[in-house]
Amino acid sequence: MSVACPILHVDMDAFYASVMIRDRPELQHVPVVVGGGHRGVVLSANYPARRYGIRSGMPGAEAARLCPHAVTMPPDFGLLTPVSKAIMETFRTITPVVEVTSLDEAFLDVRGAVRLFGPPEAIAERLRSRVRAEHGITCSVGIAASVSVAKLASRQAKPDGVRVIRPERFVAEVHPLDVGDLYGVGEATRRRLHRLGLITVGDVAAIPVDLLRRMVGHHLGGHLHALVWGTDRTELVAGGAGVFGFGEGEPEGSMGAQHTLAFDIRDRAALRRELLRLTARVAARVRGAGRTGRTVTVTVRFADFTTVQRSRTLPERTDVTQEVYAVAVVLLDGLLDARRPRSAAVRLVGVRVEGLRHERAGDGRQLALGERDPGWIDADRAVDRAVDRFGHSAVRRASLL
């Protein structure tokens, strides 16, 4: 199916700040700056802080001058990186062609997903809804025919919106903009073009490419010509960005989910029910992707914001909910037993299946002598079919009712 605008750029809104304060309701509506300090630079600022003029990359001293009462906190990459990876996994449930460019943004090619999920606009809304529901933060999505235009559209969509720039509307919507608004045109290039009298995108577009190359150099002239006509890169390279643990161009080999509880919980039975709900969701996603995994990881965040994890590798690969949950609940109990006091309240719980490969659980699995197949694989498949047809509330485990 031909899709005029197959490239989505998804950018988390104030990602560092949003993740750092998503479990801190008392900070949701006050200015918060991540990074900065006396000698550092601002990594992120939430939108209340941005109203004071604070921006990423600004010296911390300047941010403090603009908003002396802002709450400043250091970045916790032990928290930020797993959230980022989980979000990228959410993207890969829509399309395998995900080009991760940083912790908080990625390009997606959705031309192969429109038959299943609808047009790019519908896919964008689905992604925004899932990021909000599963990860507790918002994102903005730009949709276009090329990488640079999708990036420009996502900037215009912020915060928490969707923006489409169609090829037939490119000249009318983009050419009046300042040339510095283009993705890939930095401040130095912007100043250089302005000195040449080229203020808007349309001004640069009016210059023949050969003349533009003589004015600013062969490589930059050709690059600018592609940008001002929206004819830059249209093919993505699936995989990670090679930063903060994002592999070397290979897709992430795990799927997971976590949930911040409505209130802190001490009761183990309630925590196990929440873990079961998350495990069922994750295992269904693993099965839907035609994969199986070997390692189960459980994450717990306590009321004092201490976050701990524990993992276990299985002897056999699996995509079976009950098998994953059986390991996950042992890991959960171990984390709770190790905590002092053992009655410490929990505010977040999560589960992840790692080491994924494209194969089915039970394919080639040899039962031990006298072992009976418990039938969980068939039960999971039946539940998946019912959910696909009738929705997520069609079938539930009794303990979750």
N, C-alpha and C positions, 0 to 999 in steps of 0.2 A: 504494500500500500504506500503510495506517494504521500509524504508529509512535508508541507512547505516549511514548517518550523520545528525541526526534530530535536534541537539542542536546548536543554534546560540548564540554567546555572542556578544552583541552590546555595544560598548564603545564609548561615545562621545569624540571627539578629543579636549583635553585641554578645557573641558566643561566650567569651571568657567570663564576662560579668554575669551573663544569664545563668550559666551553669554554677558558678560560685555562690549565687544567691537564691537558686531555685528552691532550696530547702530552708530558706531564711525569710519567712513572711514579713518579719519586721524590717527587712531591707528592700522590699519590693518597690517602694515608692520614695526612697531617699537616694541621693546621689551616691553612686558606688564607683570606685576606680580600681581596676586591677593592674598591678604594677605601679610604676611611678616611684613615689618616695622622694627622698632628697636628691639623689643622683641618678635615678633611673628614668625610664620613659614609660608612658602609659601604654599598656597592652590593649586595654579595652575599658570602655566606660558605658554604663547603662544609660538609658535615654533620659532619666532625670538629670544625670550628670552632664549629658550632652547639651542640655538646655542652657548650661552655663558656659558653653563654648569648648568644653573638654573633648579632645579627639585622640584617637590612637596615634602613637608616635610622638605625642607632645611631651616635652620634659616634665617630669613629676613636679618640679618646683613651680612651673607655670600653671599646672593644673591646681596645685594647692592655692596659688594666688587667686585663680578664677573662682574657686569654690572651697574656701577654708574648712567648711564643715562636712565635706565629702568623706565617706568611709573608704579608706584605702586598705587593700589586702593583697598579699602576694599570690601569684598564680599557683594552683595545685595541679601539676600535670599528672599526678597519680589519679586525680579525679577527672581532669579534662580529657585525657587521651582515651580512656575506656568509653566515655560518652561519645566522643567523636567517632570511634570505631563502630560503636553500636548504630549510630546514625547512618554511617556509610553502608552498614549491613542492611538497614531499612531501604536505602536506595537500591541495593542490589536485588531486593525482592521484586522490584519493578523492571529493571533492566540490568544485564551483566556489563553493559558498556558504561562504566562509571569512572571518570578521570578525576581522582582526588588531587586537589591543588594545595590544600592546607588542612589544618585541623577543622576548620569551620566552613569550608566550601568545596564544591565539586561540580563538574559538568556531567550531564547525563545525555546519552543519545537514546531517545525513546521511540524511534521509528519502528522498532520491532515489538513494541508494547501496545501500540494503539488498538490492535484488534482485540486485545484482552481487556484493556483498561480505558479505552476511549481516547479522544483527542488530547494533545499535549496540555491544554488548559485543564481538562479533567484530571490528568495525571498530576499536574502541579498541585491542585487542590487536595488530591488524595495524599500526596507526600506531606503537605503542610499539616493536614489533619493528623497523620500518623506521627510526625515528629512532635507535635504538641502533646498528643495522647501518650506516646510511649517514652518520650524523653523530657517532657516538661518545659520545653523552650519553643520559641517561634522561629520561623525562617521566612525568607523572601525568595521568590522564584522569578527569574527572567527567562523568556521563551523567544527564540529567534532561529534564523537559519545558519548562523555562524557563531563561533565562540565569542568574539569580541562584542557582538551585538547582544548576545544573551547576557553577558556580564554587565553591559550598560543598562539593559532592561532590569536586571535584578537590583542595581543601585537605585533606579527610579522607583522600584516597587517597595523599597524599605520605608518603614518597618512593617513586617507581617503582611505582605501583599504579593500579588502576581501581576506581571506586566508583560505584554506581548508586543514585539516590534516585528511586523510582517514585512517581507521583502518589498512589496508594492507600496508600503508606507514609509520605507526607510528614509528616502530623501526628504519628505515632508516633515518627519518627526526628528530626524537626527541632524540634518544639515544646518538648522538654525542654532545648534548648541555650540558652546565654546569648545574649541578643539581639545582642550585639556580634559574634557569629560570622557573622551574615548579611552577604552581599556588599552593600556600599553603606551599611553602618552603621559610621561612623567612631567614634573614641574619644570625641569630644565628644558625639555623639548617644547613645552608650552610657551615658556618665555622666549625661546629662540624663534618660534613661529610668529609670536606676537610682534617681535621686533621687525620681522619681515612683512608685517601688515596682514598676516594670515590669522584672523581672530576666530572665526567660526569654522566648523567642519566643512560647510559649503565653500568657504574661501579656499581651503586646501583642495577640495574636490574640483574646483574650477581650474586648477593648474595642471597642464598636461604632465604625465608621469615622467617623461624625459627631462622636462624643465625642472620639475620638483626634485629629481635626483641630482641635477646640477646645483640646485640651491642648497640642499641639506645633506647630500651624499647619496651614493648609489643604493646602499642597503636600506637606510632610513627612508629614503624617498619612495622606494618600492613598498616598504612596509606601511607607510602612511597612506599611500594610494589605495592599498587593499582595505585599510581600516575605514577610510572616509567613504568608500563605496560598499562596505559590508561584505567584502568578498574574501575575507581572511579564512582561516582554517575551519573546515566543516566536519572533519573526521577526528574522533577522540581516540586516545590511547588508554585502554582500560587498565586500572591498577592504582597503586598508591603513589604518593608524592615523594617518598623516600625521606620524609622528615617525621620526627617524633614517633618513630616506630612503624611508619606506614610502608613496610616492605620495599621491594625494588621493582614495582610494576606488576606484581601478582595480586589477584583478588584476595581479600581477607578470608581466612579459613575458619570462621566461626560465626555463630548467630547467638544472640542473647536478648534478654529483656530485663528491665528492673523497674521497680515501682516505689515511689515515695509514699508512705502510708499516710492516710488522712490524719492520724494521730499516732503518737509513739505507743508501741505495743510491747508488753512483757510476756503475754501468754503464748507459750510454745505452740499450742494447738492452732491458734489463730495465725501464727507465722508460718506453720506448715501448710495451712490452707492457701495462704497467699503464695507460697513457694510452688504449690501444686498448680495453681492457676497460671503462674508465669511459665512453669515447665511445660504445661499443655500447649501454651501459645508458641513457645520456642520450638518444641518438637514438631508441631504442625508446620511451622515455617521450614524446618529442616526437611521434612517429608515432601513439602510442596516444591522444594528446590531439587528433589531427587538425590539428596545427600545423606550421608551417615557420619557420625563423629565418634571419637574415642575418649575425649577428655571432657569432664563436667567441672565447671567452676561456679562457686556460689559466692556472692558478695553480700556483706551486711554492713550497714552504717548505723552506728548507735546514736543515741540522743545527744551525745557530746560531740558528734560529727566525726568520730573516729571511724575509719573505713577499713575493713579487713576482708581478705579473700582466702579461699581454700579450694584446691583442685584435686581431682583424682582421675587417673586414666583407667579405662575399662579394659578387660581382657578381650572383648569383642566389640566391633563397631555397632552402633545402634542409631535408630531414629524413633525408638519406641518410648512413648511418654512415661510409662510405668518404670521402665528400666532407668531412664534418666532421673526420674523423681526418686527412685530408691537410693541412688547415690547422692543426689542433691540433699535429701533430708538428713543423711548421715553427716554430710559436710556442714549443714546448718547447725545440727546439734553440737558438733565439735567446736564450731565458732562460738556458740553460746556458752558451752561448758568452759571454754578457755577464758571467758570474760569474767572479771571480778568487779562488782558482785555478779553472780550468775543471773540475777533478776534484772540486769540492766535493760533499759528500754531500747527498742529498735525503731528507727525511723525509715529505713530503706532496706529492701531485700532484692536481690537479683540472681539470675541463673544464666549460664552460658554453656553452649556445646561447642567444643573446639576440635581442630584437626579434621575438618569436614572434607569428604570426598564424594564424588558422584557414583554412588552405588546404593543399593537397597539393603536395609537390615534384613537378615535372614537369608540373603543370597549366598548360598554355599556354606551356611553355618551348619556345623555338625552337632547334633544333640548328643549329650553324654548318654552312656548306657543306662536305660531305665528312666531317662528324663522325659517328661511330657511337655509338649509345647503348650504354654499357658494361653495362647490365643490372643495375646495383647496386640500383635501386629495386625491381625485381621480386625480387631476391635477399633484400633486407631484408624485404619483405612475406612471403615464404615462411618466413623464419626466425621472424618474429613469429607466424605461424600455428602453427608447430611448437612454439614456446615456450608459447603459450597453451594448447595441447592437452597437451603432454607435460612441461612444466616447463623451468626455465632451463638445465638441463644437457643438454637434448635435442640442441641444435645449438651447436657452438662453433667459433670460428676456429682453424685449425690452430696458429697461433703461440701460442695461449692454452692449449693442451693440456699 
